[in-house]
Amino acid sequence: MATVRGPEYFKSSQLQVGVVGCGYVGLPLGLRFAEAGHRVIGFDTDPCKVQKLNSGQTYIQHIPREAIQKFVQSKHFSATSDFAKLAEMDAILICVPTPLDQRREPDLSYVENTAHSIRPYLQSGQLVVLESTTYPGTTEELVLPILEATGKKCPPAHGPENEQIATDFFLAFSPEREDPGNTLYGLAQIPKVVGGVNPPSSRAALSLYEQIVARVIPVSSTQAAEMTKLLENIFRCVNIALMNELKLLAARMGIDIWEVIDAASTKPFGFMPFYPGPGLGGHCIPVDPYYLSWKAREFDFATRFIELAGEVNTSMPYHVIDSVADALNARQKSIKGSRILVLGVAYKKDVDDLRESPALKILELLTARGALVDYNDPYLPQIHKLRNYNFEGMKSVPIDAESLAGYDCVLIATDHSSYDYDAIVEASQLVVDTRNATRRVPGKRCKIVLV
C-alpha cells in the first residue's frame, strides 16, 4: 500500500473539495473553502438545490445570495447531482442528516448511502471526512468497510508508534459545529476537532481544516472526535432539561423561574445560565443523546441520566398544550373549536430552520385536540415537506391588530426579534408565552400566561 500523496498535500492552496449535502452544514462549509481559494463542488440529490446554487440563489436565510453568486461567478463553487465527479476531488466531506427513526433509534441511512455513492469513485490519496453527528464508532464501523470494499485500505491504528503507517486513502471524523443565526461565532472562528482512522489521516484532516478555521484540535481517534460532539450537545440537553423541570416546580410554588435564573447568573463562577422552553429543537440537541444511549446498550450500559433529560424535554410540548387548555378553560372556553395562533415555528429565534422544532409537535397536538390552528413566522412563509409531520403547504398568516384580536389564544412558541410584543399583547385576547418574550411588556399582565 503506497500512498500517492502524503498528509501534507492537503496544505496546498488550490484543492478540489467536494461537499456531499448542501444544507445548513454543508453549504456554509463549502463556501468557506471557496473563500479560502479552493475549488468546491457541492453534491446533492435535490435537483432544486443544485439549480438554485448554480444560478446564485440561496435557500437558507442567513446565507446571503451575494456570497453564493460571488463564488459561482469566480468558478470557485458549483453544485451537481453527478456523483461521478467525486473522482476529481482531493477531499470529500460528508455533511448529510443523521436523524432518529420513529423508535428514536439512529437512522444512518444517509451516511451509509453516501459512503456507497463515494465507493465507485474513491481514488488513492483522497481524504474522506465524515462531519455528520453520530455515535462513537460510526466512521470505522460503517464508513470504513464500505470504502475498503474497493480494495483500497485505510488501516485503523492509533498512537505514535503508527505515525508512518501506509494507507491508500485517508479517513477522518470532524464534527460540525454550525450554529445558524449566531452572529458572534462564524465557521472561521469556531475551533475544529479532528480525529483520524490512523495518524496519517489525522494529519491530512488537520492540514485541510487549518486553512479555513482559526484553530484545529486533533484528538486520538475518530471515536474520540465523535464522542466530543455528543458531549457538547448532551451537556446542553441535560442542563436545559434541568431548567425545564425547575420551571414546572417553580410554577407550582408561585416563583418566577426567569427571575431566579437572572439572579443566579450574577454569580461570577460556578454557574452557567440555561433557559427553559417549549421543548428542544434543531439538528443536534434533541437527537444526539439518543445516539449515545443507543450505542451504550452495546456495552451493557444504561445512560439513565441522559435518557431522563430526554424524557423531560420531550414532555414539554405536552405541558404547553395543557397550559393552553387551562388558560382557555379559565375564560370559559374549550380548546376544541378555539382559534389559536402559533407565533414562530422555527426551532429558535431569527432563523428559518424547522428541524426538530417543538412548535411542530405543538401544532400537531393542538390540531389533535380540535383547535383551529394558524401560524405566523416571518422566516418561514410556508412549511415544507417534513419526515414526521403532515403540515406541508401550510402557510404563515399575516398578523395585525385586527387579526390578532380574532384569536382566542396567541401562543408564542419562538421569540423572533422582529415581533412587536407590546402590540401583540395589546391586541390579543390571551397570550400564552413559552419563551418569556413578553417580560418587558408593561401592564396587561392579566392577558399573559407564562409557561
Contacts in CASP RR format, 6 or more apart in sequence:
PFRMAT RR
TARGET T0000
AUTHOR 0000-0000-0000
METHOD contacts of the structure
MODEL  1
MATVRGPEYFKSSQLQVGVVGCGYVGLPLGLRFAEAGHRVIGFDTDPCKV
QKLNSGQTYIQHIPREAIQKFVQSKHFSATSDFAKLAEMDAILICVPTPL
DQRREPDLSYVENTAHSIRPYLQSGQLVVLESTTYPGTTEELVLPILEAT
GKKCPPAHGPENEQIATDFFLAFSPEREDPGNTLYGLAQIPKVVGGVNPP
SSRAALSLYEQIVARVIPVSSTQAAEMTKLLENIFRCVNIALMNELKLLA
ARMGIDIWEVIDAASTKPFGFMPFYPGPGLGGHCIPVDPYYLSWKAREFD
FATRFIELAGEVNTSMPYHVIDSVADALNARQKSIKGSRILVLGVAYKKD
VDDLRESPALKILELLTARGALVDYNDPYLPQIHKLRNYNFEGMKSVPID
AESLAGYDCVLIATDHSSYDYDAIVEASQLVVDTRNATRRVPGKRCKIVL
V
1 153 0 8 1.000
1 166 0 8 1.000
1 167 0 8 1.000
1 168 0 8 1.000
2 166 0 8 1.000
3 124 0 8 1.000
3 125 0 8 1.000
3 166 0 8 1.000
3 167 0 8 1.000
3 168 0 8 1.000
3 200 0 8 1.000
4 123 0 8 1.000
4 124 0 8 1.000
4 125 0 8 1.000
5 125 0 8 1.000
6 125 0 8 1.000
6 200 0 8 1.000
6 204 0 8 1.000
7 170 0 8 1.000
7 200 0 8 1.000
7 201 0 8 1.000
7 202 0 8 1.000
7 203 0 8 1.000
7 204 0 8 1.000
7 206 0 8 1.000
7 207 0 8 1.000
8 203 0 8 1.000
8 207 0 8 1.000
9 90 0 8 1.000
9 125 0 8 1.000
9 204 0 8 1.000
9 207 0 8 1.000
10 90 0 8 1.000
10 91 0 8 1.000
10 127 0 8 1.000
10 204 0 8 1.000
10 205 0 8 1.000
10 207 0 8 1.000
10 208 0 8 1.000
11 207 0 8 1.000
11 210 0 8 1.000
11 211 0 8 1.000
12 90 0 8 1.000
13 37 0 8 1.000
13 38 0 8 1.000
13 211 0 8 1.000
14 37 0 8 1.000
14 38 0 8 1.000
14 39 0 8 1.000
15 33 0 8 1.000
15 38 0 8 1.000
15 39 0 8 1.000
15 90 0 8 1.000
15 91 0 8 1.000
15 208 0 8 1.000
16 38 0 8 1.000
16 39 0 8 1.000
16 41 0 8 1.000
16 88 0 8 1.000
16 89 0 8 1.000
16 90 0 8 1.000
16 91 0 8 1.000
17 30 0 8 1.000
17 33 0 8 1.000
17 38 0 8 1.000
17 39 0 8 1.000
17 40 0 8 1.000
17 41 0 8 1.000
17 89 0 8 1.000
17 90 0 8 1.000
17 91 0 8 1.000
17 92 0 8 1.000
17 93 0 8 1.000
18 30 0 8 1.000
18 40 0 8 1.000
18 41 0 8 1.000
18 42 0 8 1.000
18 43 0 8 1.000
18 86 0 8 1.000
18 89 0 8 1.000
18 91 0 8 1.000
18 92 0 8 1.000
18 93 0 8 1.000
19 26 0 8 1.000
19 27 0 8 1.000
19 29 0 8 1.000
19 30 0 8 1.000
19 33 0 8 1.000
19 40 0 8 1.000
19 41 0 8 1.000
19 42 0 8 1.000
19 43 0 8 1.000
19 93 0 8 1.000
19 95 0 8 1.000
20 42 0 8 1.000
20 43 0 8 1.000
20 44 0 8 1.000
20 86 0 8 1.000
20 92 0 8 1.000
20 93 0 8 1.000
20 94 0 8 1.000
20 95 0 8 1.000
20 96 0 8 1.000
20 114 0 8 1.000
20 117 0 8 1.000
20 118 0 8 1.000
21 27 0 8 1.000
21 42 0 8 1.000
21 43 0 8 1.000
21 44 0 8 1.000
21 94 0 8 1.000
21 95 0 8 1.000
21 96 0 8 1.000
22 42 0 8 1.000
22 43 0 8 1.000
22 44 0 8 1.000
22 46 0 8 1.000
22 49 0 8 1.000
22 50 0 8 1.000
22 53 0 8 1.000
22 79 0 8 1.000
22 95 0 8 1.000
23 44 0 8 1.000
23 49 0 8 1.000
23 60 0 8 1.000
23 95 0 8 1.000
24 60 0 8 1.000
24 178 0 8 1.000
24 180 0 8 1.000
24 283 0 8 1.000
24 353 0 8 1.000
24 355 0 8 1.000
25 95 0 8 1.000
25 131 0 8 1.000
25 132 0 8 1.000
25 176 0 8 1.000
25 178 0 8 1.000
25 283 0 8 1.000
26 42 0 8 1.000
26 93 0 8 1.000
26 95 0 8 1.000
26 131 0 8 1.000
26 176 0 8 1.000
27 53 0 8 1.000
27 60 0 8 1.000
27 63 0 8 1.000
28 63 0 8 1.000
28 178 0 8 1.000
28 187 0 8 1.000
29 93 0 8 1.000
29 95 0 8 1.000
29 131 0 8 1.000
29 176 0 8 1.000
29 178 0 8 1.000
29 187 0 8 1.000
30 40 0 8 1.000
30 42 0 8 1.000
30 77 0 8 1.000
30 93 0 8 1.000
31 40 0 8 1.000
31 63 0 8 1.000
31 67 0 8 1.000
31 68 0 8 1.000
31 71 0 8 1.000
31 77 0 8 1.000
32 187 0 8 1.000
32 188 0 8 1.000
32 212 0 8 1.000
33 40 0 8 1.000
33 211 0 8 1.000
33 212 0 8 1.000
34 40 0 8 1.000
34 71 0 8 1.000
34 74 0 8 1.000
34 76 0 8 1.000
34 77 0 8 1.000
35 71 0 8 1.000
35 76 0 8 1.000
35 212 0 8 1.000
36 211 0 8 1.000
36 212 0 8 1.000
37 76 0 8 1.000
38 76 0 8 1.000
38 211 0 8 1.000
39 75 0 8 1.000
39 76 0 8 1.000
39 77 0 8 1.000
40 71 0 8 1.000
40 76 0 8 1.000
40 77 0 8 1.000
40 78 0 8 1.000
41 77 0 8 1.000
41 78 0 8 1.000
41 79 0 8 1.000
41 80 0 8 1.000
41 85 0 8 1.000
41 88 0 8 1.000
41 89 0 8 1.000
42 53 0 8 1.000
42 77 0 8 1.000
42 78 0 8 1.000
42 79 0 8 1.000
42 80 0 8 1.000
43 79 0 8 1.000
43 80 0 8 1.000
43 81 0 8 1.000
43 83 0 8 1.000
43 85 0 8 1.000
43 86 0 8 1.000
44 50 0 8 1.000
44 79 0 8 1.000
44 81 0 8 1.000
45 81 0 8 1.000
46 81 0 8 1.000
47 81 0 8 1.000
49 59 0 8 1.000
49 79 0 8 1.000
50 79 0 8 1.000
50 80 0 8 1.000
50 81 0 8 1.000
52 58 0 8 1.000
52 59 0 8 1.000
53 68 0 8 1.000
53 72 0 8 1.000
53 77 0 8 1.000
53 78 0 8 1.000
53 79 0 8 1.000
54 72 0 8 1.000
54 78 0 8 1.000
54 79 0 8 1.000
55 72 0 8 1.000
56 65 0 8 1.000
56 68 0 8 1.000
56 69 0 8 1.000
56 72 0 8 1.000
57 65 0 8 1.000
57 68 0 8 1.000
58 64 0 8 1.000
58 65 0 8 1.000
58 67 0 8 1.000
58 68 0 8 1.000
60 180 0 8 1.000
60 352 0 8 1.000
61 351 0 8 1.000
61 352 0 8 1.000
61 379 0 8 1.000
62 180 0 8 1.000
62 181 0 8 1.000
62 351 0 8 1.000
62 352 0 8 1.000
68 77 0 8 1.000
71 77 0 8 1.000
72 78 0 8 1.000
83 117 0 8 1.000
83 118 0 8 1.000
83 121 0 8 1.000
84 121 0 8 1.000
85 121 0 8 1.000
86 92 0 8 1.000
86 117 0 8 1.000
86 118 0 8 1.000
86 121 0 8 1.000
86 122 0 8 1.000
87 121 0 8 1.000
87 123 0 8 1.000
89 126 0 8 1.000
90 126 0 8 1.000
90 127 0 8 1.000
91 126 0 8 1.000
91 127 0 8 1.000
91 128 0 8 1.000
91 129 0 8 1.000
91 208 0 8 1.000
92 118 0 8 1.000
92 126 0 8 1.000
92 127 0 8 1.000
92 128 0 8 1.000
92 129 0 8 1.000
93 129 0 8 1.000
93 131 0 8 1.000
94 111 0 8 1.000
94 114 0 8 1.000
94 115 0 8 1.000
94 118 0 8 1.000
94 128 0 8 1.000
94 129 0 8 1.000
94 130 0 8 1.000
94 131 0 8 1.000
94 132 0 8 1.000
94 143 0 8 1.000
95 131 0 8 1.000
95 132 0 8 1.000
95 176 0 8 1.000
96 110 0 8 1.000
96 111 0 8 1.000
96 114 0 8 1.000
96 132 0 8 1.000
97 110 0 8 1.000
97 132 0 8 1.000
97 283 0 8 1.000
98 106 0 8 1.000
98 107 0 8 1.000
98 108 0 8 1.000
98 110 0 8 1.000
98 111 0 8 1.000
98 132 0 8 1.000
98 133 0 8 1.000
98 134 0 8 1.000
98 287 0 8 1.000
98 291 0 8 1.000
99 107 0 8 1.000
99 287 0 8 1.000
99 387 0 8 1.000
100 106 0 8 1.000
100 107 0 8 1.000
100 287 0 8 1.000
100 290 0 8 1.000
101 107 0 8 1.000
102 388 0 8 1.000
104 290 0 8 1.000
105 290 0 8 1.000
105 294 0 8 1.000
106 134 0 8 1.000
106 135 0 8 1.000
106 290 0 8 1.000
106 291 0 8 1.000
106 294 0 8 1.000
108 134 0 8 1.000
108 138 0 8 1.000
108 142 0 8 1.000
110 132 0 8 1.000
111 130 0 8 1.000
111 132 0 8 1.000
111 134 0 8 1.000
111 138 0 8 1.000
111 142 0 8 1.000
111 143 0 8 1.000
112 142 0 8 1.000
112 146 0 8 1.000
115 142 0 8 1.000
115 143 0 8 1.000
115 146 0 8 1.000
115 147 0 8 1.000
116 146 0 8 1.000
118 128 0 8 1.000
118 147 0 8 1.000
119 146 0 8 1.000
119 147 0 8 1.000
119 149 0 8 1.000
119 150 0 8 1.000
120 150 0 8 1.000
122 128 0 8 1.000
122 147 0 8 1.000
122 150 0 8 1.000
122 152 0 8 1.000
122 169 0 8 1.000
123 169 0 8 1.000
124 152 0 8 1.000
124 168 0 8 1.000
124 169 0 8 1.000
125 168 0 8 1.000
125 169 0 8 1.000
125 170 0 8 1.000
126 169 0 8 1.000
126 170 0 8 1.000
127 169 0 8 1.000
127 170 0 8 1.000
127 171 0 8 1.000
127 172 0 8 1.000
127 201 0 8 1.000
127 204 0 8 1.000
127 205 0 8 1.000
127 208 0 8 1.000
128 143 0 8 1.000
128 147 0 8 1.000
128 169 0 8 1.000
128 170 0 8 1.000
128 171 0 8 1.000
128 172 0 8 1.000
129 171 0 8 1.000
129 172 0 8 1.000
129 173 0 8 1.000
129 174 0 8 1.000
129 194 0 8 1.000
129 205 0 8 1.000
129 208 0 8 1.000
130 138 0 8 1.000
130 139 0 8 1.000
130 143 0 8 1.000
130 172 0 8 1.000
130 173 0 8 1.000
130 174 0 8 1.000
130 222 0 8 1.000
131 173 0 8 1.000
131 174 0 8 1.000
131 175 0 8 1.000
131 176 0 8 1.000
132 176 0 8 1.000
133 175 0 8 1.000
133 176 0 8 1.000
133 229 0 8 1.000
133 230 0 8 1.000
133 233 0 8 1.000
133 283 0 8 1.000
133 284 0 8 1.000
133 287 0 8 1.000
133 288 0 8 1.000
133 291 0 8 1.000
134 226 0 8 1.000
134 291 0 8 1.000
135 226 0 8 1.000
135 230 0 8 1.000
135 291 0 8 1.000
135 292 0 8 1.000
135 294 0 8 1.000
135 295 0 8 1.000
136 223 0 8 1.000
136 224 0 8 1.000
136 226 0 8 1.000
136 227 0 8 1.000
136 230 0 8 1.000
136 292 0 8 1.000
136 295 0 8 1.000
137 222 0 8 1.000
137 223 0 8 1.000
137 226 0 8 1.000
137 295 0 8 1.000
138 173 0 8 1.000
138 226 0 8 1.000
139 171 0 8 1.000
139 172 0 8 1.000
139 173 0 8 1.000
139 196 0 8 1.000
139 197 0 8 1.000
139 222 0 8 1.000
139 223 0 8 1.000
139 226 0 8 1.000
140 156 0 8 1.000
140 197 0 8 1.000
140 222 0 8 1.000
140 223 0 8 1.000
143 171 0 8 1.000
144 154 0 8 1.000
144 156 0 8 1.000
144 171 0 8 1.000
144 197 0 8 1.000
147 154 0 8 1.000
147 169 0 8 1.000
147 171 0 8 1.000
148 154 0 8 1.000
151 168 0 8 1.000
152 168 0 8 1.000
152 169 0 8 1.000
153 167 0 8 1.000
153 168 0 8 1.000
154 167 0 8 1.000
154 168 0 8 1.000
154 169 0 8 1.000
154 170 0 8 1.000
154 171 0 8 1.000
154 197 0 8 1.000
154 198 0 8 1.000
154 201 0 8 1.000
155 165 0 8 1.000
155 166 0 8 1.000
155 167 0 8 1.000
155 197 0 8 1.000
155 198 0 8 1.000
156 197 0 8 1.000
156 198 0 8 1.000
157 165 0 8 1.000
157 197 0 8 1.000
157 198 0 8 1.000
157 199 0 8 1.000
158 198 0 8 1.000
158 199 0 8 1.000
158 220 0 8 1.000
158 221 0 8 1.000
159 199 0 8 1.000
159 220 0 8 1.000
160 199 0 8 1.000
162 198 0 8 1.000
162 199 0 8 1.000
163 199 0 8 1.000
163 200 0 8 1.000
164 200 0 8 1.000
165 198 0 8 1.000
165 199 0 8 1.000
165 200 0 8 1.000
167 198 0 8 1.000
167 200 0 8 1.000
167 201 0 8 1.000
170 196 0 8 1.000
170 197 0 8 1.000
170 200 0 8 1.000
170 201 0 8 1.000
170 204 0 8 1.000
170 205 0 8 1.000
171 196 0 8 1.000
171 197 0 8 1.000
171 201 0 8 1.000
171 222 0 8 1.000
172 194 0 8 1.000
172 195 0 8 1.000
172 196 0 8 1.000
172 197 0 8 1.000
172 201 0 8 1.000
172 202 0 8 1.000
172 204 0 8 1.000
172 205 0 8 1.000
172 222 0 8 1.000
172 225 0 8 1.000
173 194 0 8 1.000
173 195 0 8 1.000
173 196 0 8 1.000
173 222 0 8 1.000
173 225 0 8 1.000
173 226 0 8 1.000
174 192 0 8 1.000
174 193 0 8 1.000
174 194 0 8 1.000
174 195 0 8 1.000
174 205 0 8 1.000
174 209 0 8 1.000
174 225 0 8 1.000
175 193 0 8 1.000
175 225 0 8 1.000
175 226 0 8 1.000
175 228 0 8 1.000
175 229 0 8 1.000
176 229 0 8 1.000
177 190 0 8 1.000
177 191 0 8 1.000
177 192 0 8 1.000
177 229 0 8 1.000
177 232 0 8 1.000
178 187 0 8 1.000
179 185 0 8 1.000
179 186 0 8 1.000
179 190 0 8 1.000
180 348 0 8 1.000
180 351 0 8 1.000
180 353 0 8 1.000
181 350 0 8 1.000
181 351 0 8 1.000
187 212 0 8 1.000
187 213 0 8 1.000
188 212 0 8 1.000
188 213 0 8 1.000
188 214 0 8 1.000
189 213 0 8 1.000
189 214 0 8 1.000
190 213 0 8 1.000
191 213 0 8 1.000
191 214 0 8 1.000
191 215 0 8 1.000
191 216 0 8 1.000
191 217 0 8 1.000
192 209 0 8 1.000
192 213 0 8 1.000
192 215 0 8 1.000
192 216 0 8 1.000
192 217 0 8 1.000
193 216 0 8 1.000
193 217 0 8 1.000
193 218 0 8 1.000
193 219 0 8 1.000
193 225 0 8 1.000
193 228 0 8 1.000
193 229 0 8 1.000
194 202 0 8 1.000
194 205 0 8 1.000
194 206 0 8 1.000
194 209 0 8 1.000
194 216 0 8 1.000
194 217 0 8 1.000
194 218 0 8 1.000
194 219 0 8 1.000
194 225 0 8 1.000
195 201 0 8 1.000
195 202 0 8 1.000
195 205 0 8 1.000
195 218 0 8 1.000
195 219 0 8 1.000
195 220 0 8 1.000
195 221 0 8 1.000
195 222 0 8 1.000
195 224 0 8 1.000
195 225 0 8 1.000
196 202 0 8 1.000
196 205 0 8 1.000
196 221 0 8 1.000
196 222 0 8 1.000
196 225 0 8 1.000
197 221 0 8 1.000
197 222 0 8 1.000
202 218 0 8 1.000
206 216 0 8 1.000
206 218 0 8 1.000
209 216 0 8 1.000
210 216 0 8 1.000
219 225 0 8 1.000
219 228 0 8 1.000
227 292 0 8 1.000
229 284 0 8 1.000
229 288 0 8 1.000
230 288 0 8 1.000
230 289 0 8 1.000
230 291 0 8 1.000
230 292 0 8 1.000
233 284 0 8 1.000
233 285 0 8 1.000
233 288 0 8 1.000
233 289 0 8 1.000
234 288 0 8 1.000
234 289 0 8 1.000
234 292 0 8 1.000
234 306 0 8 1.000
234 309 0 8 1.000
236 274 0 8 1.000
236 285 0 8 1.000
237 280 0 8 1.000
237 285 0 8 1.000
237 286 0 8 1.000
237 288 0 8 1.000
237 289 0 8 1.000
237 306 0 8 1.000
237 309 0 8 1.000
237 310 0 8 1.000
237 313 0 8 1.000
238 289 0 8 1.000
238 305 0 8 1.000
238 306 0 8 1.000
238 309 0 8 1.000
239 272 0 8 1.000
239 274 0 8 1.000
240 274 0 8 1.000
240 275 0 8 1.000
240 276 0 8 1.000
240 277 0 8 1.000
240 280 0 8 1.000
240 285 0 8 1.000
240 309 0 8 1.000
240 313 0 8 1.000
241 308 0 8 1.000
241 309 0 8 1.000
241 310 0 8 1.000
241 312 0 8 1.000
241 313 0 8 1.000
242 274 0 8 1.000
242 309 0 8 1.000
243 257 0 8 1.000
243 261 0 8 1.000
243 274 0 8 1.000
243 275 0 8 1.000
243 276 0 8 1.000
243 277 0 8 1.000
244 276 0 8 1.000
244 277 0 8 1.000
244 279 0 8 1.000
244 312 0 8 1.000
244 313 0 8 1.000
244 316 0 8 1.000
245 312 0 8 1.000
246 257 0 8 1.000
246 260 0 8 1.000
246 276 0 8 1.000
247 257 0 8 1.000
247 276 0 8 1.000
247 277 0 8 1.000
248 319 0 8 1.000
250 256 0 8 1.000
250 257 0 8 1.000
250 260 0 8 1.000
251 257 0 8 1.000
251 451 0 8 1.000
256 450 0 8 1.000
257 276 0 8 1.000
258 275 0 8 1.000
258 436 0 8 1.000
258 439 0 8 1.000
258 450 0 8 1.000
261 273 0 8 1.000
261 274 0 8 1.000
261 275 0 8 1.000
264 271 0 8 1.000
264 273 0 8 1.000
265 271 0 8 1.000
265 273 0 8 1.000
275 436 0 8 1.000
276 316 0 8 1.000
277 316 0 8 1.000
277 358 0 8 1.000
277 434 0 8 1.000
277 435 0 8 1.000
278 316 0 8 1.000
278 317 0 8 1.000
278 320 0 8 1.000
278 358 0 8 1.000
278 359 0 8 1.000
278 362 0 8 1.000
278 413 0 8 1.000
278 434 0 8 1.000
278 435 0 8 1.000
278 451 0 8 1.000
279 286 0 8 1.000
279 313 0 8 1.000
279 314 0 8 1.000
279 316 0 8 1.000
279 317 0 8 1.000
279 358 0 8 1.000
280 286 0 8 1.000
280 310 0 8 1.000
280 313 0 8 1.000
280 314 0 8 1.000
280 316 0 8 1.000
280 356 0 8 1.000
280 358 0 8 1.000
281 347 0 8 1.000
281 348 0 8 1.000
281 355 0 8 1.000
281 356 0 8 1.000
281 357 0 8 1.000
281 358 0 8 1.000
282 347 0 8 1.000
282 348 0 8 1.000
282 353 0 8 1.000
282 355 0 8 1.000
282 356 0 8 1.000
282 357 0 8 1.000
283 353 0 8 1.000
283 355 0 8 1.000
283 356 0 8 1.000
286 313 0 8 1.000
286 356 0 8 1.000
287 356 0 8 1.000
289 303 0 8 1.000
289 306 0 8 1.000
289 307 0 8 1.000
289 309 0 8 1.000
289 310 0 8 1.000
290 310 0 8 1.000
292 303 0 8 1.000
292 306 0 8 1.000
293 303 0 8 1.000
293 306 0 8 1.000
293 307 0 8 1.000
296 302 0 8 1.000
296 303 0 8 1.000
316 358 0 8 1.000
317 358 0 8 1.000
317 361 0 8 1.000
317 362 0 8 1.000
317 365 0 8 1.000
318 365 0 8 1.000
319 451 0 8 1.000
320 358 0 8 1.000
320 362 0 8 1.000
320 411 0 8 1.000
320 413 0 8 1.000
320 432 0 8 1.000
320 434 0 8 1.000
320 451 0 8 1.000
321 335 0 8 1.000
321 362 0 8 1.000
321 365 0 8 1.000
321 366 0 8 1.000
321 369 0 8 1.000
323 432 0 8 1.000
323 449 0 8 1.000
323 451 0 8 1.000
324 335 0 8 1.000
324 340 0 8 1.000
324 366 0 8 1.000
324 409 0 8 1.000
324 411 0 8 1.000
324 432 0 8 1.000
325 335 0 8 1.000
325 369 0 8 1.000
327 409 0 8 1.000
327 430 0 8 1.000
327 432 0 8 1.000
327 449 0 8 1.000
328 334 0 8 1.000
328 335 0 8 1.000
328 338 0 8 1.000
328 408 0 8 1.000
328 409 0 8 1.000
328 430 0 8 1.000
329 335 0 8 1.000
331 408 0 8 1.000
331 429 0 8 1.000
331 430 0 8 1.000
333 408 0 8 1.000
335 366 0 8 1.000
335 369 0 8 1.000
335 370 0 8 1.000
335 371 0 8 1.000
336 369 0 8 1.000
336 370 0 8 1.000
336 371 0 8 1.000
337 370 0 8 1.000
337 371 0 8 1.000
337 372 0 8 1.000
338 371 0 8 1.000
338 372 0 8 1.000
338 408 0 8 1.000
338 409 0 8 1.000
339 371 0 8 1.000
339 372 0 8 1.000
339 374 0 8 1.000
339 406 0 8 1.000
339 407 0 8 1.000
339 408 0 8 1.000
339 409 0 8 1.000
340 366 0 8 1.000
340 371 0 8 1.000
340 372 0 8 1.000
340 373 0 8 1.000
340 374 0 8 1.000
340 407 0 8 1.000
340 408 0 8 1.000
340 409 0 8 1.000
340 410 0 8 1.000
340 411 0 8 1.000
341 373 0 8 1.000
341 374 0 8 1.000
341 375 0 8 1.000
341 376 0 8 1.000
341 397 0 8 1.000
341 399 0 8 1.000
341 404 0 8 1.000
341 407 0 8 1.000
341 409 0 8 1.000
341 410 0 8 1.000
341 411 0 8 1.000
342 359 0 8 1.000
342 362 0 8 1.000
342 363 0 8 1.000
342 366 0 8 1.000
342 373 0 8 1.000
342 374 0 8 1.000
342 375 0 8 1.000
342 376 0 8 1.000
342 411 0 8 1.000
342 413 0 8 1.000
343 375 0 8 1.000
343 376 0 8 1.000
343 377 0 8 1.000
343 399 0 8 1.000
343 410 0 8 1.000
343 411 0 8 1.000
343 412 0 8 1.000
343 413 0 8 1.000
343 414 0 8 1.000
343 416 0 8 1.000
343 419 0 8 1.000
343 424 0 8 1.000
344 359 0 8 1.000
344 375 0 8 1.000
344 376 0 8 1.000
344 377 0 8 1.000
344 380 0 8 1.000
344 412 0 8 1.000
344 413 0 8 1.000
344 414 0 8 1.000
344 416 0 8 1.000
345 354 0 8 1.000
345 357 0 8 1.000
345 359 0 8 1.000
345 360 0 8 1.000
345 363 0 8 1.000
345 375 0 8 1.000
345 377 0 8 1.000
345 380 0 8 1.000
345 383 0 8 1.000
345 413 0 8 1.000
345 414 0 8 1.000
346 352 0 8 1.000
346 353 0 8 1.000
346 354 0 8 1.000
346 357 0 8 1.000
346 359 0 8 1.000
346 377 0 8 1.000
346 379 0 8 1.000
346 380 0 8 1.000
346 414 0 8 1.000
346 416 0 8 1.000
347 353 0 8 1.000
347 354 0 8 1.000
347 355 0 8 1.000
347 356 0 8 1.000
347 357 0 8 1.000
347 358 0 8 1.000
347 359 0 8 1.000
347 414 0 8 1.000
348 414 0 8 1.000
349 414 0 8 1.000
349 415 0 8 1.000
349 416 0 8 1.000
349 417 0 8 1.000
349 435 0 8 1.000
350 379 0 8 1.000
350 416 0 8 1.000
350 417 0 8 1.000
350 418 0 8 1.000
351 379 0 8 1.000
352 379 0 8 1.000
352 380 0 8 1.000
354 360 0 8 1.000
354 380 0 8 1.000
354 383 0 8 1.000
354 384 0 8 1.000
354 386 0 8 1.000
357 414 0 8 1.000
358 413 0 8 1.000
359 375 0 8 1.000
359 413 0 8 1.000
359 414 0 8 1.000
360 386 0 8 1.000
360 388 0 8 1.000
360 389 0 8 1.000
360 391 0 8 1.000
362 411 0 8 1.000
362 413 0 8 1.000
363 373 0 8 1.000
363 375 0 8 1.000
363 389 0 8 1.000
363 391 0 8 1.000
364 389 0 8 1.000
366 373 0 8 1.000
367 373 0 8 1.000
374 397 0 8 1.000
374 407 0 8 1.000
375 383 0 8 1.000
375 394 0 8 1.000
375 396 0 8 1.000
375 397 0 8 1.000
376 396 0 8 1.000
376 397 0 8 1.000
376 398 0 8 1.000
376 399 0 8 1.000
377 396 0 8 1.000
377 414 0 8 1.000
377 416 0 8 1.000
378 396 0 8 1.000
378 416 0 8 1.000
378 418 0 8 1.000
379 416 0 8 1.000
380 396 0 8 1.000
381 395 0 8 1.000
381 396 0 8 1.000
382 393 0 8 1.000
382 394 0 8 1.000
382 395 0 8 1.000
382 396 0 8 1.000
383 389 0 8 1.000
383 391 0 8 1.000
383 392 0 8 1.000
383 393 0 8 1.000
383 394 0 8 1.000
383 395 0 8 1.000
384 392 0 8 1.000
384 393 0 8 1.000
385 392 0 8 1.000
386 392 0 8 1.000
397 403 0 8 1.000
399 424 0 8 1.000
400 427 0 8 1.000
401 423 0 8 1.000
401 426 0 8 1.000
401 427 0 8 1.000
402 427 0 8 1.000
404 410 0 8 1.000
404 424 0 8 1.000
404 427 0 8 1.000
404 428 0 8 1.000
405 427 0 8 1.000
405 428 0 8 1.000
405 429 0 8 1.000
406 429 0 8 1.000
407 428 0 8 1.000
407 429 0 8 1.000
408 429 0 8 1.000
408 430 0 8 1.000
409 428 0 8 1.000
409 429 0 8 1.000
409 430 0 8 1.000
409 431 0 8 1.000
409 432 0 8 1.000
410 424 0 8 1.000
410 428 0 8 1.000
410 429 0 8 1.000
410 430 0 8 1.000
410 431 0 8 1.000
410 432 0 8 1.000
411 431 0 8 1.000
411 432 0 8 1.000
411 434 0 8 1.000
412 419 0 8 1.000
412 421 0 8 1.000
412 424 0 8 1.000
412 431 0 8 1.000
412 432 0 8 1.000
412 433 0 8 1.000
412 434 0 8 1.000
412 435 0 8 1.000
412 437 0 8 1.000
412 438 0 8 1.000
413 434 0 8 1.000
413 435 0 8 1.000
414 435 0 8 1.000
415 435 0 8 1.000
415 436 0 8 1.000
415 437 0 8 1.000
419 437 0 8 1.000
421 437 0 8 1.000
421 438 0 8 1.000
421 440 0 8 1.000
421 441 0 8 1.000
422 441 0 8 1.000
422 442 0 8 1.000
424 431 0 8 1.000
424 438 0 8 1.000
425 431 0 8 1.000
425 438 0 8 1.000
425 441 0 8 1.000
425 444 0 8 1.000
425 447 0 8 1.000
425 448 0 8 1.000
426 444 0 8 1.000
428 447 0 8 1.000
429 447 0 8 1.000
430 447 0 8 1.000
430 449 0 8 1.000
431 438 0 8 1.000
431 447 0 8 1.000
431 448 0 8 1.000
431 449 0 8 1.000
432 448 0 8 1.000
432 449 0 8 1.000
432 451 0 8 1.000
433 448 0 8 1.000
433 449 0 8 1.000
433 450 0 8 1.000
433 451 0 8 1.000
434 451 0 8 1.000
436 450 0 8 1.000
438 448 0 8 1.000
438 450 0 8 1.000
441 448 0 8 1.000
END
